Amino acid sequence: MPDPIRSAAALLERIFAPLPVPLGFRLWDGTSVRVGAPGPDPPCTVVFRSPRVFRRLLRRPTPLAFGEAFVGEDIDIEGDIFAAMAVANAVERLRIPLRTRLATLVRLATP
């Protein structure tokens, strides 16, 4: 796994580790990342189509930004759409520690 991909996967794992439900991500090169609660396969997977959209959404992770990226086909959501909405609710309730947020911003700022 190349360094930018490894770095992106590590960011996702760090940010979403406390998620109480399983969630999948697929990066622009096809790398899959599973985060959240252990157990069965995640009911949905968020697919990032480019490193640019990955950085943009992690810098500003709002429901509006994700909605715009989805409508603009910069991301895709594969799997059960109703389960994806339940996962989205869990993500919105997730509280990321300030230290993790700052570390994420620093990592996203360096190419």
Backbone as a printed PyTorch tensor [residue, N CA C, xyz], in Angstrom:
tensor([[[  0.8550,  -1.1760,   0.0000],
         [  0.0000,   0.0000,   0.0000],
         [  0.9050,   1.2450,   0.0000]],

        [[  0.7620,   2.1370,  -1.0070],
         [  1.5790,   3.3560,  -1.0450],
         [  1.3180,   4.2480,   0.1720]],

        [[  2.2830,   5.1040,   0.4850],
         [  2.1770,   5.9600,   1.6780],
         [  0.9290,   6.8370,   1.7320]],

        [[  0.5150,   7.5410,   0.6500],
         [ -0.7060,   8.3550,   0.7530],
         [ -1.9350,   7.4990,   1.0650]],

        [[ -1.9790,   6.3080,   0.5210],
         [ -3.1030,   5.4070,   0.7790],
         [ -3.0430,   4.9250,   2.2220]],

        [[ -1.8880,   4.5230,   2.6610],
         [ -1.7090,   4.0680,   4.0490],
         [ -2.0730,   5.1790,   5.0170]],

        [[ -1.6680,   6.3930,   4.7080],
         [ -1.9790,   7.5430,   5.5600],
         [ -3.4840,   7.8000,   5.6060]],

        [[ -4.1530,   7.7140,   4.4480],
         [ -5.5990,   7.9220,   4.3980],
         [ -6.3230,   6.8340,   5.1950]],

        [[ -5.8960,   5.5900,   5.0300],
         [ -6.5110,   4.4830,   5.7670],
         [ -6.3180,   4.6570,   7.2710]],

        [[ -5.1190,   5.0650,   7.6750],
         [ -4.8450,   5.2750,   9.1010],
         [ -5.7060,   6.4010,   9.6670]],

        [[ -5.9060,   7.4590,   8.8920],
         [ -6.7760,   8.5590,   9.3490],
         [ -8.2040,   8.0670,   9.5760]],

        [[ -8.7280,   7.3160,   8.6270],
         [-10.0840,   6.7970,   8.7610],
         [-10.2010,   5.8910,   9.9790]],

        [[ -9.2080,   5.0200,  10.1640],
         [ -9.2310,   4.1120,  11.3150],
         [ -9.1760,   4.8850,  12.6260]],

        [[ -8.3570,   5.9120,  12.6850],
         [ -8.2210,   6.6940,  13.9190],
         [ -9.5040,   7.4790,  14.2290]],

        [[-10.0530,   8.1120,  13.2210],
         [-11.2300,   8.9560,  13.4220],
         [-12.4590,   8.1210,  13.7800]],

        [[-12.6650,   7.0220,  13.0610],
         [-13.9040,   6.2700,  13.2040],
         [-13.7870,   5.0380,  14.0860]],

        [[-12.6670,   4.8370,  14.7560],
         [-12.5030,   3.6780,  15.6460],
         [-13.6140,   3.5720,  16.6870]],

        [[-14.0520,   4.6780,  17.3170],
         [-15.0830,   4.5450,  18.3560],
         [-16.5130,   4.4050,  17.8290]],

        [[-16.6920,   4.3590,  16.5260],
         [-18.0350,   4.2550,  15.9560],
         [-18.7150,   2.9750,  16.4700]],

        [[-19.9370,   3.0660,  16.9840],
         [-20.5970,   1.8890,  17.5670],
         [-21.1950,   0.9340,  16.5370]],

        [[-21.0740,   1.2400,  15.2780],
         [-21.5790,   0.3790,  14.2020],
         [-20.4650,   0.1860,  13.1820]],

        [[-20.4790,  -0.9180,  12.4260],
         [-19.4480,  -1.1030,  11.4040],
         [-19.7100,  -0.2100,  10.1870]],

        [[-18.6350,   0.2380,   9.5760],
         [-18.7030,   1.0760,   8.3820],
         [-17.5120,   0.7520,   7.4980]],

        [[-17.7490,   0.7350,   6.2050],
         [-16.6750,   0.4830,   5.2580],
         [-16.3650,   1.7220,   4.4370]],

        [[-15.1100,   1.8450,   4.0580],
         [-14.6620,   2.8880,   3.1390],
         [-13.8650,   2.2020,   2.0400]],

        [[-13.9340,   2.7430,   0.8360],
         [-13.0450,   2.3100,  -0.2350],
         [-12.3990,   3.5520,  -0.8010]],

        [[-11.0780,   3.5160,  -0.8430],
         [-10.3180,   4.6560,  -1.3360],
         [-10.2200,   4.6040,  -2.8610]],

        [[ -9.7580,   5.6880,  -3.4480],
         [ -9.7080,   5.8850,  -4.8990],
         [ -8.8770,   4.8440,  -5.6220]],

        [[ -8.0090,   4.1350,  -4.9190],
         [ -7.2060,   3.0980,  -5.5730],
         [ -7.7910,   1.7040,  -5.3740]],

        [[ -8.9390,   1.6160,  -4.6810],
         [ -9.5860,   0.3320,  -4.4360],
         [ -9.3260,  -0.2450,  -3.0530]],

        [[ -8.4630,   0.3740,  -2.2710],
         [ -8.1730,  -0.1040,  -0.9180],
         [ -9.4180,   0.0060,  -0.0450]],

        [[ -9.7400,  -1.0900,   0.6490],
         [-10.8880,  -1.1110,   1.5590],
         [-10.4200,  -0.9010,   2.9900]],

        [[-11.2020,  -0.1260,   3.7360],
         [-10.9180,   0.1460,   5.1380],
         [-12.2070,  -0.1020,   5.9120]],

        [[-12.1270,  -0.9570,   6.9250],
         [-13.2780,  -1.2480,   7.7730],
         [-13.0480,  -0.5760,   9.1170]],

        [[-14.0620,   0.1420,   9.5900],
         [-13.9350,   0.8650,  10.8650],
         [-15.1640,   0.5660,  11.7340]],

        [[-15.0870,   1.0280,  12.9630],
         [-16.2280,   0.9150,  13.8540],
         [-16.2840,  -0.4080,  14.5820]],

        [[-17.4880,  -0.7450,  14.9890],
         [-17.7270,  -1.9250,  15.8090],
         [-17.3180,  -3.2010,  15.0870]],

        [[-16.7580,  -4.1500,  15.8410],
         [-16.4390,  -5.4430,  15.2260],
         [-17.7200,  -6.2170,  14.9410]],

        [[-17.5820,  -7.2420,  14.1530],
         [-18.7440,  -8.0640,  13.8530],
         [-18.8650,  -8.3300,  12.3790]],

        [[-20.1070,  -8.4260,  11.9110],
         [-20.3240,  -8.7680,  10.4980],
         [-19.8330,  -7.6570,   9.5680]],

        [[-19.8690,  -7.9610,   8.2980],
         [-19.4690,  -6.9650,   7.2980],
         [-20.3180,  -5.7090,   7.4420]],

        [[-19.7280,  -4.5510,   7.1690],
         [-20.5030,  -3.3100,   7.2350],
         [-21.6700,  -3.3410,   6.2550]],

        [[-22.7960,  -2.7480,   6.6270],
         [-23.9550,  -2.7440,   5.7410],
         [-23.8070,  -1.7890,   4.5590]],

        [[-22.8180,  -0.8820,   4.6570],
         [-22.6060,   0.0760,   3.5640],
         [-21.1420,   0.4820,   3.5110]],

        [[-20.7560,   0.9650,   2.3490],
         [-19.3830,   1.4020,   2.1130],
         [-19.4130,   2.7600,   1.4350]],

        [[-18.6270,   3.6990,   1.9670],
         [-18.4570,   5.0130,   1.3490],
         [-17.2490,   4.9170,   0.4240]],

        [[-17.4470,   5.2680,  -0.8330],
         [-16.3880,   5.1670,  -1.8370],
         [-15.9160,   6.5740,  -2.1910]],

        [[-14.6400,   6.8340,  -1.9060],
         [-14.0200,   8.1140,  -2.2710],
         [-13.4340,   7.9710,  -3.6690]],

        [[-13.8030,   8.8550,  -4.5740],
         [-13.3410,   8.7530,  -5.9590],
         [-11.9880,   9.4190,  -6.2080]],

        [[-11.5320,  10.2650,  -5.2640],
         [-10.2400,  10.9350,  -5.4660],
         [ -9.6630,  11.3720,  -4.1270]],

        [[ -8.3470,  11.5760,  -4.0850],
         [ -7.7410,  12.0950,  -2.8580],
         [ -8.2360,  13.5130,  -2.5460]],

        [[ -8.5620,  14.2550,  -3.5730],
         [ -9.0470,  15.6340,  -3.3800],
         [-10.3420,  15.6450,  -2.5740]],

        [[-11.2880,  14.7980,  -2.9530],
         [-12.5640,  14.7700,  -2.2320],
         [-12.3730,  14.1900,  -0.8320]],

        [[-11.4680,  13.2420,  -0.6800],
         [-11.1520,  12.6980,   0.6400],
         [-10.6940,  13.8160,   1.5790]],

        [[ -9.7180,  14.5980,   1.1300],
         [ -9.2070,  15.7080,   1.9540],
         [-10.2990,  16.7340,   2.2370]],

        [[-11.0780,  17.0650,   1.2210],
         [-12.1350,  18.0630,   1.3870],
         [-13.1620,  17.6210,   2.4340]],

        [[-13.5770,  16.3730,   2.3790],
         [-14.5980,  15.9080,   3.3070],
         [-14.0590,  15.6940,   4.7180]],

        [[-12.7880,  15.3340,   4.8420],
         [-12.2440,  15.1930,   6.1830],
         [-11.9190,  16.5460,   6.8170]],

        [[-11.6650,  17.5510,   5.9960],
         [-11.4610,  18.8970,   6.5370],
         [-12.7780,  19.5130,   6.9960]],

        [[-13.8530,  19.2330,   6.2510],
         [-15.1730,  19.8020,   6.5490],
         [-16.2170,  18.6830,   6.4980]],

        [[-16.2600,  17.8670,   7.5460],
         [-17.1430,  16.6930,   7.5360],
         [-18.5770,  17.0020,   7.9790]],

        [[-19.2760,  17.7550,   7.1660],
         [-20.6600,  18.0940,   7.5050],
         [-21.6110,  17.2680,   6.6470]],

        [[-22.8470,  17.0780,   7.1160],
         [-23.8220,  16.3690,   6.2840],
         [-24.0170,  17.0470,   4.9210]],

        [[-23.9950,  18.3820,   4.9040],
         [-24.1430,  19.1010,   3.6430],
         [-22.9910,  18.7890,   2.6890]],

        [[-21.7570,  18.7830,   3.1940],
         [-20.5950,  18.4980,   2.3560],
         [-20.6720,  17.0780,   1.7810]],

        [[-21.0880,  16.1130,   2.6140],
         [-21.2320,  14.7400,   2.1150],
         [-22.3580,  14.6540,   1.0860]],

        [[-23.4580,  15.3420,   1.3480],
         [-24.5660,  15.3450,   0.3930],
         [-24.1520,  15.9270,  -0.9430]],

        [[-23.4300,  17.0430,  -0.9170],
         [-22.9500,  17.6610,  -2.1590],
         [-21.9880,  16.7430,  -2.9000]],

        [[-21.1050,  16.0710,  -2.1460],
         [-20.1570,  15.1510,  -2.7810],
         [-20.8930,  13.9660,  -3.4080]],

        [[-21.9440,  13.4980,  -2.7560],
         [-22.7320,  12.3770,  -3.2880],
         [-23.4730,  12.7930,  -4.5630]],

        [[-24.1460,  13.9380,  -4.4980],
         [-24.8860,  14.4240,  -5.6660],
         [-23.9300,  14.7240,  -6.8220]],

        [[-22.7390,  15.2500,  -6.5040],
         [-21.7390,  15.5530,  -7.5260],
         [-20.9500,  14.3400,  -7.9900]],

        [[-21.2960,  13.1520,  -7.4720],
         [-20.6410,  11.8910,  -7.8170],
         [-19.1600,  11.8570,  -7.4710]],

        [[-18.7720,  12.6260,  -6.4470],
         [-17.3960,  12.5630,  -5.9400],
         [-17.2290,  11.4080,  -4.9680]],

        [[-18.3460,  10.9870,  -4.3590],
         [-18.3680,   9.7950,  -3.5250],
         [-19.5660,   8.9540,  -3.9460]],

        [[-19.5310,   7.7090,  -3.5420],
         [-20.6680,   6.8320,  -3.7590],
         [-20.9280,   6.1000,  -2.4510]],

        [[-22.1260,   5.6140,  -2.2770],
         [-22.4680,   4.8060,  -1.1160],
         [-22.9940,   3.4910,  -1.6440]],

        [[-22.2850,   2.4290,  -1.3250],
         [-22.6650,   1.1010,  -1.7860],
         [-23.2910,   0.3410,  -0.6270]],

        [[-24.2630,  -0.4790,  -0.9320],
         [-24.8990,  -1.3070,   0.0820],
         [-26.3020,  -0.8270,   0.3890]],

        [[-26.7530,  -1.1510,   1.5580],
         [-28.1100,  -0.8640,   2.0110],
         [-28.2480,   0.6170,   2.3580]],

        [[-29.0250,   1.3470,   1.5770],
         [-29.1540,   2.8000,   1.7670],
         [-29.8340,   3.1260,   3.0960]],

        [[-30.7570,   2.2810,   3.5390],
         [-31.4150,   2.5340,   4.8220],
         [-30.4390,   2.3100,   5.9780]],

        [[-29.6120,   1.3000,   5.8600],
         [-28.5660,   1.0740,   6.8610],
         [-27.5660,   2.2270,   6.8350]],

        [[-27.2920,   2.7630,   5.6430],
         [-26.3700,   3.8960,   5.5240],
         [-26.8970,   5.1090,   6.2910]],

        [[-28.2170,   5.3040,   6.2720],
         [-28.7880,   6.4320,   7.0170],
         [-28.6270,   6.2220,   8.5210]],

        [[-28.7760,   4.9870,   8.9910],
         [-28.5640,   4.6940,  10.4110],
         [-27.0990,   4.9000,  10.7870]],

        [[-26.1920,   4.4980,   9.9080],
         [-24.7620,   4.7060,  10.1560],
         [-24.4650,   6.2030,  10.1790]],

        [[-25.0730,   6.9590,   9.2620],
         [-24.8630,   8.4120,   9.2300],
         [-25.2940,   9.0520,  10.5510]],

        [[-26.3910,   8.5700,  11.1290],
         [-26.8170,   9.0950,  12.4330],
         [-25.7820,   8.7970,  13.5010]],

        [[-25.2080,   7.6030,  13.4910],
         [-24.1720,   7.2450,  14.4600],
         [-22.9230,   8.1010,  14.2520]],

        [[-22.5790,   8.3760,  13.0000],
         [-21.4130,   9.2220,  12.7010],
         [-21.6490,  10.6390,  13.2280]],

        [[-22.8580,  11.1460,  13.0650],
         [-23.1530,  12.5050,  13.5480],
         [-23.0560,  12.6110,  15.0590]],

        [[-23.3560,  11.5340,  15.7710],
         [-23.2710,  11.5490,  17.2350],
         [-21.8530,  11.3330,  17.7310]],

        [[-20.9690,  10.9140,  16.8460],
         [-19.5810,  10.6360,  17.2150],
         [-18.8800,  11.9240,  17.6290]],

        [[-18.2150,  11.9020,  18.7490],
         [-17.4630,  13.0700,  19.2290],
         [-15.9750,  12.7670,  19.1230]],

        [[-15.3230,  13.4600,  18.2170],
         [-13.9010,  13.2620,  17.9650],
         [-13.1200,  14.1460,  18.9320]],

        [[-12.1780,  13.5880,  19.6950],
         [-11.3780,  14.4050,  20.6070],
         [-10.6090,  15.4950,  19.8520]],

        [[-10.4370,  16.6250,  20.5040],
         [ -9.7330,  17.7530,  19.8940],
         [ -8.3580,  17.3420,  19.3960]],

        [[ -7.6570,  16.5590,  20.1520],
         [ -6.3110,  16.1130,  19.7570],
         [ -6.3510,  15.3580,  18.4190]],

        [[ -7.3430,  14.4930,  18.2560],
         [ -7.4860,  13.7380,  17.0090],
         [ -7.8540,  14.6650,  15.8600]],

        [[ -8.7560,  15.6240,  16.1110],
         [ -9.1410,  16.5690,  15.0580],
         [ -7.9430,  17.3980,  14.6040]],

        [[ -7.1590,  17.8770,  15.5540],
         [ -5.9820,  18.6820,  15.1940],
         [ -4.9530,  17.8480,  14.4420]],

        [[ -4.7170,  16.6310,  14.9050],
         [ -3.7640,  15.7490,  14.2130],
         [ -4.2380,  15.4520,  12.7950]],

        [[ -5.5350,  15.2900,  12.6180],
         [ -6.0900,  15.0360,  11.2880],
         [ -5.8650,  16.2370,  10.3730]],

        [[ -6.1500,  17.4270,  10.8690],
         [ -5.9410,  18.6390,  10.0600],
         [ -4.4880,  18.8100,   9.6720]],

        [[ -3.5790,  18.5260,  10.5770],
         [ -2.1410,  18.6250,  10.2730],
         [ -1.7660,  17.6210,   9.1920]],

        [[ -2.2430,  16.3870,   9.3190],
         [ -1.9120,  15.3660,   8.3160],
         [ -2.5040,  15.6860,   6.9470]],

        [[ -3.6890,  16.3000,   6.9420],
         [ -4.3160,  16.6580,   5.6660],
         [ -3.6360,  17.8670,   5.0310]],

        [[ -2.9890,  18.6820,   5.8300],
         [ -2.3310,  19.8770,   5.3090],
         [ -0.9960,  19.5530,   4.6510]],

        [[ -0.4130,  18.4120,   5.0020],
         [  0.8590,  18.0380,   4.4010],
         [  0.6090,  17.0840,   3.2460]],

        [[  1.1730,  17.3930,   2.0840],
         [  0.9200,  16.5640,   0.8910],
         [  1.4950,  15.1710,   1.0030]]])
